[in-house]
């Protein structure tokens, strides 16, 4: 090998930037819930993206049923950029861990450590594409389900998918796609376009939101649970009820629950302190009906 080629190779090795993360776990599992960070691959039109995720494992060594839990979409870019996967000690994680679930929190494209472009935007408020945004979220959810159910300490079937707000809307969209590894799907305050113009109780186009729910309901494969609070300022009861009616009229099967007011804004029910006392019994009943509670 010539001296010039050796010099060029040395320069390339010296000056090349750090390589990006590789798919899979990073660091060591720690704590009672064996908390560990993972990079989960999703194939997009722009190529492969790695989702920043945290996995929490229940006690015991038997393969555990997977619960994929999906976050909402803060309206401000500054809030999206600083998001991090939920911790294993949090109330939501503990509810599932205490029932033997392996819990997965993953940041979708455009959020926190995952970074990249914000792929799931619905577009302009006057003419939002709620179907398109839901399908993009569902694409990331599908990648997380496939990854988690393939782990050696996870069950390959019978998974549960839960989403809140935009994550709930993505869960509704995911139900309209083939999902043979999933037994139950729950949407908490699911929807898009809330707080239109920065005003509570207003939605960009609630008529299009209901139509989109019908589109998803027409090919939904699994009976769902939807939960909304009476004082949800993003999706008040009339908007929530219109989505549910359109979903079921198109053929979707649904357990639609409206609970009483929670704190100052019921949209925060799922993540709010003490919220599991409200939604927990509804989850228990629904998951038992779907045969998705316990090992």
C-alpha positions as CSV (number, residue, x, y, z in Angstrom):
1,X,0.0,0.0,0.0
2,X,1.4,3.4,-1.0
3,X,2.5,6.0,1.6
4,X,-0.1,8.4,0.1
5,X,-3.0,5.9,0.6
6,X,-1.9,5.2,4.2
7,X,-2.0,8.9,4.9
8,X,-5.4,9.3,3.4
9,X,-6.8,6.4,5.4
10,X,-5.3,7.8,8.6
11,X,-6.9,11.2,7.9
12,X,-10.3,9.6,7.2
13,X,-10.1,7.6,10.5
14,X,-9.0,10.7,12.4
15,X,-11.5,13.2,11.0
16,X,-14.6,11.1,10.5
17,X,-17.4,12.1,12.9
18,X,-18.7,9.7,15.6
19,X,-20.9,6.9,14.3
20,X,-24.6,7.0,15.2
21,X,-26.1,4.5,17.6
22,X,-26.7,1.0,16.6
23,X,-30.1,-0.7,16.9
24,X,-30.6,-2.6,20.2
25,X,-29.9,-2.0,23.9
26,X,-27.4,0.4,25.2
27,X,-25.8,0.4,28.6
28,X,-26.6,-2.0,31.4
29,X,-30.0,-2.9,32.7
30,X,-30.3,-1.4,36.2
31,X,-32.7,-1.3,39.2
32,X,-35.4,-3.5,40.3
33,X,-37.2,-3.1,37.0
34,X,-34.1,-3.7,34.9
35,X,-34.5,-0.4,33.2
36,X,-32.5,-0.1,30.0
37,X,-32.3,2.3,27.0
38,X,-32.8,0.9,23.5
39,X,-32.6,2.2,20.0
40,X,-35.6,0.8,18.0
41,X,-35.3,0.9,14.2
42,X,-38.2,2.1,12.0
43,X,-38.0,2.1,8.2
44,X,-39.3,5.3,6.7
45,X,-39.5,6.8,3.2
46,X,-36.3,8.7,4.1
47,X,-34.5,5.7,5.4
48,X,-34.0,4.0,8.7
49,X,-34.6,6.0,11.9
50,X,-33.8,4.9,15.4
51,X,-36.3,5.7,18.1
52,X,-35.1,6.5,21.6
53,X,-36.8,4.1,24.0
54,X,-36.8,2.8,27.5
55,X,-37.8,-0.7,28.5
56,X,-38.8,-1.8,32.0
57,X,-39.0,-5.4,32.9
58,X,-41.3,-6.9,35.5
59,X,-40.1,-9.2,38.3
60,X,-39.3,-12.8,37.4
61,X,-37.6,-14.4,34.4
62,X,-40.5,-15.8,32.4
63,X,-41.2,-14.1,29.1
64,X,-43.6,-11.2,29.8
65,X,-46.5,-9.8,27.9
66,X,-45.5,-6.5,26.2
67,X,-47.2,-3.1,26.9
68,X,-46.2,-0.4,24.4
69,X,-47.2,3.0,25.8
70,X,-47.3,6.0,23.4
71,X,-46.9,9.6,24.3
72,X,-48.8,12.7,23.1
73,X,-47.6,15.6,21.0
74,X,-46.9,18.9,22.8
75,X,-47.9,21.8,20.5
76,X,-44.6,23.7,21.0
77,X,-41.5,22.6,19.2
78,X,-39.4,23.5,22.2
79,X,-41.4,21.1,24.4
80,X,-41.1,18.2,21.8
81,X,-37.3,18.6,21.6
82,X,-36.7,18.1,25.3
83,X,-39.0,15.1,25.8
84,X,-37.5,11.9,27.3
85,X,-39.0,8.4,27.6
86,X,-40.9,7.9,30.8
87,X,-39.2,6.3,33.8
88,X,-39.9,2.9,35.2
89,X,-40.8,4.3,38.6
90,X,-43.7,6.4,37.2
91,X,-47.3,5.7,38.0
92,X,-48.2,4.5,34.5
93,X,-45.2,2.2,34.3
94,X,-45.8,0.8,37.8
95,X,-49.4,0.0,37.0
96,X,-48.4,-2.3,34.2
97,X,-45.2,-3.7,35.8
98,X,-47.1,-4.7,38.9
99,X,-49.3,-6.8,36.7
100,X,-46.4,-8.6,35.0
101,X,-46.1,-6.5,31.8
102,X,-42.9,-5.6,30.1
103,X,-43.3,-1.8,29.5
104,X,-41.9,0.0,26.5
105,X,-41.8,3.8,26.2
106,X,-40.5,5.1,22.8
107,X,-40.1,8.6,21.5
108,X,-41.4,8.9,17.9
109,X,-39.8,10.8,15.1
110,X,-39.3,14.4,15.9
111,X,-39.3,14.0,19.7
112,X,-36.4,14.3,22.2
113,X,-33.5,12.0,21.6
114,X,-35.0,10.4,18.5
115,X,-34.7,13.8,16.8
116,X,-35.2,14.2,13.1
117,X,-38.2,15.9,11.4
118,X,-41.6,16.0,13.0
119,X,-43.2,13.4,10.7
120,X,-46.7,13.2,12.2
121,X,-47.9,16.8,11.6
122,X,-51.5,17.1,10.4
123,X,-50.8,20.1,8.3
124,X,-52.7,23.4,8.3
125,X,-55.5,23.9,10.7
126,X,-58.0,24.8,8.0
127,X,-57.5,21.5,6.2
128,X,-55.7,19.0,8.4
129,X,-54.8,15.5,7.3
130,X,-55.8,13.5,10.4
131,X,-55.7,10.2,8.5
132,X,-52.1,10.8,7.3
133,X,-50.8,11.9,10.7
134,X,-52.4,8.9,12.4
135,X,-50.8,6.5,9.9
136,X,-47.4,8.0,10.5
137,X,-47.8,7.6,14.2
138,X,-49.0,4.0,13.6
139,X,-45.9,3.3,11.6
140,X,-43.7,4.1,14.6
141,X,-46.0,2.1,16.9
142,X,-45.8,-0.9,14.6
143,X,-42.0,-0.8,14.6
144,X,-41.9,-0.7,18.5
145,X,-44.3,-3.6,18.7
146,X,-42.3,-5.7,16.3
147,X,-39.0,-4.9,18.2
148,X,-40.4,-5.5,21.7
149,X,-42.2,-8.8,21.0
150,X,-39.0,-10.2,19.4
151,X,-36.9,-9.7,22.6
152,X,-35.9,-12.9,24.3
153,X,-37.6,-12.0,27.6
154,X,-40.9,-10.9,26.0
155,X,-43.9,-12.9,24.8
156,X,-44.1,-12.8,21.0
157,X,-47.9,-12.4,21.1
158,X,-50.8,-10.9,23.1
159,X,-49.3,-7.4,23.4
160,X,-51.1,-4.4,24.6
161,X,-50.9,-0.9,22.9
162,X,-51.9,2.2,24.8
163,X,-51.6,5.8,23.7
164,X,-52.5,9.2,25.0
165,X,-53.6,12.2,22.9
166,X,-51.7,12.0,19.6
167,X,-50.4,8.6,20.7
168,X,-54.0,7.5,21.3
169,X,-54.9,8.7,17.8
170,X,-52.0,6.7,16.4
171,X,-53.2,3.7,18.4
172,X,-56.6,4.1,16.7
173,X,-54.9,4.2,13.3
174,X,-52.8,1.2,14.2
175,X,-55.9,-0.8,14.9
176,X,-56.8,-0.3,11.2
177,X,-53.6,-2.1,10.1
178,X,-52.7,-5.8,10.5
179,X,-51.5,-6.4,14.0
180,X,-51.3,-10.1,14.7
181,X,-49.0,-9.7,17.8
182,X,-51.5,-7.4,19.6
183,X,-54.5,-8.5,21.7
184,X,-55.7,-5.1,23.1
185,X,-55.6,-1.4,22.2
186,X,-56.4,1.5,24.4
187,X,-56.8,5.2,23.5
188,X,-56.7,7.7,26.3
189,X,-58.0,11.1,25.2
190,X,-57.0,10.2,21.6
191,X,-57.3,12.7,18.8
192,X,-55.6,15.5,16.9
193,X,-56.1,19.2,16.4
194,X,-56.9,20.2,19.9
195,X,-56.5,23.8,21.3
196,X,-56.9,25.3,17.8
197,X,-55.6,28.8,17.8
198,X,-54.4,28.3,21.4
199,X,-57.9,28.2,22.7
200,X,-59.2,25.4,25.0
201,X,-62.2,23.4,23.7
202,X,-61.5,24.3,20.1
203,X,-60.5,21.8,17.4
204,X,-59.1,22.7,14.0
205,X,-61.7,20.6,12.1
206,X,-63.8,18.3,14.3
207,X,-65.8,17.3,11.3
208,X,-62.7,15.9,9.6
209,X,-61.5,14.3,12.8
210,X,-64.8,12.3,13.0
211,X,-64.5,11.4,9.3
212,X,-60.9,10.2,9.9
213,X,-62.1,8.1,12.9
214,X,-64.6,6.5,10.5
215,X,-61.9,5.7,8.0
216,X,-59.9,3.9,10.7
217,X,-63.0,2.1,12.1
218,X,-63.8,0.7,8.7
219,X,-60.8,-1.6,8.8
220,X,-60.2,-1.8,12.6
221,X,-59.5,-5.4,13.6
222,X,-59.6,-5.4,17.4
223,X,-62.2,-4.0,19.8
224,X,-60.8,-1.0,21.5
225,X,-61.2,0.9,24.8
226,X,-61.4,4.7,24.5
227,X,-61.4,6.8,27.7
228,X,-62.1,10.6,27.9
229,X,-62.6,12.9,30.9
230,X,-65.6,15.2,31.0
231,X,-63.3,18.3,31.4
232,X,-60.9,17.4,28.6
233,X,-60.0,20.8,27.0
234,X,-58.5,19.2,23.9
235,X,-61.4,16.9,23.0
236,X,-64.5,17.8,25.0
237,X,-67.4,15.3,25.2
238,X,-69.2,16.3,22.0
239,X,-66.0,15.9,19.9
240,X,-65.1,12.6,21.6
241,X,-68.6,11.3,21.1
242,X,-68.6,12.2,17.4
243,X,-65.3,10.4,16.9
244,X,-66.7,7.3,18.7
245,X,-70.0,7.4,16.7
246,X,-68.1,7.6,13.4
247,X,-65.7,4.8,14.4
248,X,-68.5,2.4,15.3
249,X,-70.8,3.4,12.4
250,X,-68.0,2.3,10.0
251,X,-67.7,-1.1,11.7
252,X,-65.2,-0.5,14.5
253,X,-65.9,-2.2,17.8
254,X,-65.5,0.1,20.8
255,X,-65.9,0.4,24.6
256,X,-66.3,4.1,24.9
257,X,-66.0,5.5,28.4
258,X,-66.4,9.1,29.6
259,X,-65.3,9.6,33.2
260,X,-65.8,12.6,35.5
261,X,-63.7,15.7,35.7
262,X,-60.0,15.2,36.6
263,X,-57.9,17.9,38.1
264,X,-57.9,21.1,36.1
265,X,-57.9,19.5,32.6
266,X,-59.0,15.9,32.1
267,X,-56.7,15.6,29.1
268,X,-53.9,14.9,31.6
269,X,-55.8,12.0,33.2
270,X,-53.5,9.2,31.9
271,X,-50.2,10.8,33.1
272,X,-51.6,12.8,36.0
273,X,-50.9,11.9,39.6
274,X,-53.6,9.6,40.9
275,X,-55.0,9.0,37.5
276,X,-54.6,5.3,37.6
277,X,-57.3,5.2,40.3
278,X,-59.7,6.4,37.6
279,X,-58.5,4.6,34.5
280,X,-57.1,1.5,36.2
281,X,-60.4,-0.3,36.8
282,X,-61.5,0.4,33.2
283,X,-58.2,-1.1,32.0
284,X,-58.5,-4.1,34.2
285,X,-62.0,-4.9,32.9
286,X,-61.1,-4.4,29.3
287,X,-57.8,-6.3,29.4
288,X,-59.5,-9.2,31.2
289,X,-62.2,-9.3,28.5
290,X,-59.5,-9.4,25.8
291,X,-57.6,-12.2,27.6
292,X,-54.7,-9.7,27.9
293,X,-54.3,-9.4,31.7
294,X,-51.5,-11.3,33.3
295,X,-49.1,-13.8,31.7
